[in-house]
Amino acid sequence: MNPGTMPVEAEAHGKPPLEAHRARRRYSQNFLRDAGSIGRIVEAIAPRPDDRIVEIGPGGGALTAPLLARCEHLIAVEIDRDLAQMLARHFGSERLTLICADALKVDWVALARQAGGRLRIVGNLPYHISTPLLFAWWPIAPLVLDQHLMLQKEVVDRIVAPPGGRDYGRLSVMLQFRYRVERLFNVAPGAFVPAPKVHSSVIRLVPRAPDQLALADLGAFSRVVTAAFGQRRKTLRNALAAVMNEAAIRRAGVDPGARAQTLDVAAFARLALAQLGTAP
């Protein structure tokens, strides 16, 4: 069992009371309270009894309770020790494995192996760690069945953006290459307590099967995409100069005078192959 796990006897069923807990700004705590939004998220997840669900940032248990009503066991990662203790007392350890830790520091490979199968990751992600956490999960996509996440709407706009717009960037390309992405619905600030200053969106990410990926060297793909968008106003000829030459860009069937935001995901995959010297 993870050293951060808190085994405690259960006291009750349903959602634990949150009245005594004050939201902590350093953890970006905004607790989802709207029953309609909670119901839509649970229906989108469609949990099954034997699912290996990991909930990130369960907070007051708004999603934890309805998820546990439909699955046999749940793993939850909560950084706030006070909330973790409250959840542990309320739900107990028989059906809830509670890890009190920063989600960015969790060994996700070890967790998936411990769970005994592919994970289903869900949660209302703290906005200040959402992008780093999405990149942290990128390498473990084969160990994940799907992800249903509440994110800042602006972040979801970037994830699902098509080429050519201002929202299209490194996050768009990296996640669209690794996953099939789908915005499910938006959530207004009033659905949370306290209400955030931004709108939120729920997104579904489903990892692509290995045979759907254009190349095996994910490191090469990441290097090319990072370099291309590191100086997005520059042409690829200049932005990619440190990782590949103009001839290699042309071998990928890409115009060296183009800019990163105009290329689709398939073009970046070809550039990565060319950077490895394996392009046709």
C-alpha positions as CSV (number, residue, x, y, z in Angstrom):
1,M,0.0,0.0,0.0
2,N,1.2,3.5,-0.8
3,P,2.9,5.1,2.3
4,G,0.5,8.0,2.0
5,T,-2.6,5.8,2.3
6,M,-4.9,6.4,5.2
7,P,-6.8,3.3,6.4
8,V,-9.6,4.4,8.7
9,E,-13.0,2.9,9.6
10,A,-16.0,4.3,7.8
11,E,-18.5,6.5,9.7
12,A,-21.2,7.2,7.1
13,H,-22.4,6.9,3.6
14,G,-23.0,9.6,0.9
15,K,-21.0,12.9,0.8
16,P,-19.1,14.0,3.9
17,P,-20.0,17.4,5.4
18,L,-17.7,20.3,4.2
19,E,-19.1,23.1,6.4
20,A,-16.1,23.2,8.7
21,H,-13.5,23.2,5.9
22,R,-12.3,26.5,4.5
23,A,-11.1,26.4,0.8
24,R,-7.4,26.9,0.6
25,R,-6.1,29.1,-2.1
26,R,-2.7,27.5,-2.3
27,Y,-4.4,24.3,-3.4
28,S,-6.8,26.0,-5.9
29,Q,-9.7,24.6,-4.0
30,N,-13.2,25.2,-5.6
31,F,-15.6,22.5,-4.5
32,L,-18.1,21.3,-7.1
33,R,-21.6,21.5,-5.5
34,D,-24.0,21.5,-8.5
35,A,-26.0,18.3,-8.5
36,G,-26.7,18.5,-12.3
37,S,-23.1,18.9,-13.2
38,I,-22.1,16.1,-10.9
39,G,-24.7,13.8,-12.4
40,R,-23.5,14.6,-16.0
41,I,-19.9,13.8,-15.1
42,V,-20.8,10.5,-13.5
43,E,-23.0,9.5,-16.5
44,A,-20.1,10.5,-18.9
45,I,-17.7,8.3,-16.9
46,A,-20.3,5.4,-16.7
47,P,-18.4,3.6,-14.0
48,R,-18.6,-0.2,-13.9
49,P,-18.2,-2.3,-10.7
50,D,-14.7,-3.6,-11.6
51,D,-13.2,-0.4,-12.9
52,R,-9.9,0.8,-11.5
53,I,-10.8,4.4,-11.0
54,V,-8.4,7.0,-9.7
55,E,-9.9,10.3,-8.6
56,I,-7.6,13.3,-8.4
57,G,-8.5,16.0,-5.8
58,P,-11.7,14.5,-4.4
59,G,-12.1,17.5,-2.1
60,G,-15.4,17.1,-0.3
61,G,-16.3,13.9,-2.0
62,A,-18.9,15.3,-4.4
63,L,-17.8,12.8,-7.1
64,T,-16.4,10.2,-4.7
65,A,-19.8,9.3,-3.3
66,P,-21.7,8.7,-6.6
67,L,-18.7,6.9,-8.1
68,L,-18.5,4.5,-5.1
69,A,-22.3,3.9,-5.5
70,R,-21.4,2.3,-8.9
71,C,-18.0,0.8,-8.5
72,E,-16.5,-1.6,-6.0
73,H,-13.4,0.3,-5.1
74,L,-11.9,3.7,-5.7
75,I,-8.4,5.2,-5.3
76,A,-8.3,8.9,-4.5
77,V,-5.3,11.3,-4.5
78,E,-5.8,14.3,-2.2
79,I,-3.0,16.8,-1.2
80,D,-5.0,18.5,1.6
81,R,-4.4,16.4,4.8
82,D,-7.5,17.7,6.5
83,L,-9.7,16.8,3.6
84,A,-7.9,13.4,3.3
85,Q,-8.6,12.6,6.9
86,M,-12.3,13.6,6.6
87,L,-12.7,11.4,3.5
88,A,-10.9,8.5,5.2
89,R,-13.2,8.7,8.2
90,H,-16.3,9.0,6.1
91,F,-15.7,6.3,3.5
92,G,-13.3,4.0,5.3
93,S,-10.5,1.9,3.7
94,E,-12.4,-1.1,2.5
95,R,-13.7,0.6,-0.7
96,L,-11.6,3.8,-0.7
97,T,-7.8,3.8,-0.9
98,L,-6.8,7.3,-0.1
99,I,-3.4,8.6,-1.0
100,C,-2.5,11.9,0.7
101,A,0.0,13.3,-1.8
102,D,0.7,15.8,-4.5
103,A,-0.6,14.2,-7.8
104,L,2.5,15.5,-9.6
105,K,4.7,13.4,-7.3
106,V,2.7,10.1,-7.5
107,D,4.5,7.2,-9.2
108,W,1.8,6.6,-11.8
109,V,3.4,3.5,-13.3
110,A,3.7,1.9,-9.9
111,L,0.1,2.9,-9.1
112,A,-1.2,1.3,-12.3
113,R,0.7,-1.9,-11.6
114,Q,-0.6,-2.0,-8.0
115,A,-4.2,-1.5,-9.3
116,G,-3.8,-4.5,-11.5
117,G,-5.0,-3.0,-14.8
118,R,-5.5,0.1,-16.9
119,L,-6.6,3.1,-14.9
120,R,-9.6,5.3,-15.4
121,I,-8.6,8.8,-14.2
122,V,-11.2,11.3,-13.1
123,G,-11.2,14.5,-11.3
124,N,-11.7,18.2,-10.9
125,L,-8.1,19.2,-11.4
126,P,-6.6,22.1,-9.5
127,Y,-6.1,24.7,-12.2
128,H,-2.5,25.6,-11.2
129,I,-1.3,22.0,-11.9
130,S,-3.6,20.9,-14.7
131,T,-1.2,21.4,-17.6
132,P,1.9,19.9,-15.8
133,L,-0.2,16.9,-14.7
134,L,-1.5,16.3,-18.3
135,F,2.1,16.2,-19.5
136,A,3.1,14.0,-16.6
137,W,0.4,11.5,-17.7
138,W,1.5,11.6,-21.4
139,P,4.1,8.7,-21.0
140,I,1.7,6.4,-19.2
141,A,-1.1,6.6,-21.7
142,P,-0.8,2.8,-22.4
143,L,-1.7,2.2,-18.8
144,V,-4.8,4.3,-18.9
145,L,-8.2,3.4,-20.3
146,D,-9.6,6.9,-20.3
147,Q,-9.6,10.2,-18.5
148,H,-12.6,12.4,-17.6
149,L,-11.4,15.7,-16.3
150,M,-12.8,19.1,-15.2
151,L,-10.4,21.8,-16.3
152,Q,-10.3,25.5,-16.8
153,K,-12.3,26.2,-20.0
154,E,-9.3,28.0,-21.5
155,V,-7.1,24.9,-21.1
156,V,-9.8,22.7,-22.8
157,D,-10.0,25.3,-25.6
158,R,-6.3,24.7,-26.2
159,I,-6.5,20.9,-26.0
160,V,-9.2,20.6,-28.6
161,A,-8.1,23.5,-30.9
162,P,-7.7,22.8,-34.6
163,P,-4.6,24.0,-36.5
164,G,-4.5,27.7,-37.5
165,G,-6.0,29.4,-34.5
166,R,-4.4,31.2,-31.5
167,D,-5.4,28.4,-29.1
168,Y,-3.5,25.7,-31.1
169,G,-0.1,25.0,-29.6
170,R,2.1,22.5,-27.9
171,L,-0.6,21.3,-25.6
172,S,-3.0,20.7,-28.5
173,V,-0.5,18.7,-30.6
174,M,0.9,16.6,-27.8
175,L,-2.5,15.6,-26.4
176,Q,-4.2,15.1,-29.8
177,F,-1.3,12.9,-30.9
178,R,-1.5,10.7,-27.8
179,Y,-5.3,10.8,-27.2
180,R,-8.7,11.1,-28.9
181,V,-10.0,14.3,-27.2
182,E,-13.6,15.4,-26.8
183,R,-15.1,18.3,-24.9
184,L,-18.2,17.1,-23.2
185,F,-19.8,20.2,-21.7
186,N,-19.0,23.5,-20.0
187,V,-19.6,24.3,-16.3
188,A,-20.3,27.8,-15.0
189,P,-18.5,29.3,-12.0
190,G,-21.7,29.2,-9.9
191,A,-21.5,25.4,-9.8
192,F,-18.6,25.7,-7.3
193,V,-18.1,26.9,-3.8
194,P,-16.3,29.3,-3.7
195,A,-17.1,30.3,-7.3
196,P,-13.9,30.6,-9.4
197,K,-13.4,33.6,-11.7
198,V,-13.3,31.4,-14.8
199,H,-15.5,28.9,-16.5
200,S,-14.7,25.2,-16.6
201,S,-15.1,22.4,-19.1
202,V,-15.3,18.6,-18.8
203,I,-13.2,16.7,-21.3
204,R,-12.7,13.1,-22.2
205,L,-9.3,11.8,-23.3
206,V,-9.0,8.2,-24.6
207,P,-5.4,7.0,-25.3
208,R,-4.8,5.9,-28.9
209,A,-3.8,2.3,-29.4
210,P,-0.2,1.7,-30.3
211,D,-1.0,0.8,-33.9
212,Q,-2.7,4.2,-34.2
213,L,0.5,6.1,-33.4
214,A,2.6,7.2,-36.3
215,L,6.0,6.5,-34.6
216,A,7.5,4.6,-31.7
217,D,9.9,7.3,-30.6
218,L,7.8,9.6,-28.5
219,G,10.8,11.5,-27.4
220,A,11.5,12.6,-30.9
221,F,7.9,13.8,-31.3
222,S,8.1,15.8,-28.1
223,R,11.4,17.4,-29.0
224,V,10.1,18.5,-32.4
225,V,6.8,19.9,-31.0
226,T,8.5,21.7,-28.2
227,A,11.1,23.3,-30.5
228,A,8.5,24.3,-33.1
229,F,6.2,26.1,-30.6
230,G,9.1,27.5,-28.5
231,Q,9.3,30.3,-31.0
232,R,5.9,30.1,-32.7
233,R,6.4,33.4,-34.6
234,K,9.4,32.0,-36.4
235,T,9.3,29.8,-39.4
236,L,10.0,26.1,-38.9
237,R,13.3,26.7,-40.7
238,N,14.4,28.8,-37.8
239,A,12.4,27.3,-34.9
240,L,13.6,23.8,-35.6
241,A,17.2,24.7,-36.4
242,A,18.5,23.2,-33.2
243,V,16.9,19.8,-33.8
244,M,16.8,19.3,-37.6
245,N,17.9,21.0,-40.8
246,E,15.9,22.4,-43.7
247,A,16.5,19.3,-45.9
248,A,15.0,17.1,-43.2
249,I,11.9,19.4,-42.9
250,R,11.4,19.1,-46.7
251,R,11.8,15.3,-46.5
252,A,8.8,15.3,-44.1
253,G,6.7,17.0,-46.8
254,V,6.6,20.2,-44.8
255,D,7.3,23.7,-46.0
256,P,10.3,25.1,-44.0
257,G,8.7,28.6,-44.4
258,A,5.6,27.5,-42.5
259,R,4.9,28.3,-38.9
260,A,4.1,25.7,-36.2
261,Q,0.5,26.7,-35.6
262,T,-0.4,25.9,-39.3
263,L,0.6,22.2,-39.1
264,D,-1.7,19.4,-38.2
265,V,-0.7,16.6,-35.9
266,A,0.2,14.2,-38.7
267,A,2.7,16.8,-40.1
268,F,4.5,16.9,-36.7
269,A,4.6,13.1,-36.7
270,R,6.3,13.2,-40.1
271,L,8.8,15.8,-38.8
272,A,9.6,13.6,-35.9
273,L,10.3,10.7,-38.3
274,A,12.5,13.0,-40.4
275,Q,14.4,14.2,-37.4
276,L,15.2,10.5,-36.7
277,G,16.3,10.1,-40.3
278,T,13.6,7.5,-41.0
279,A,11.3,9.6,-43.2
280,P,10.6,8.2,-46.7
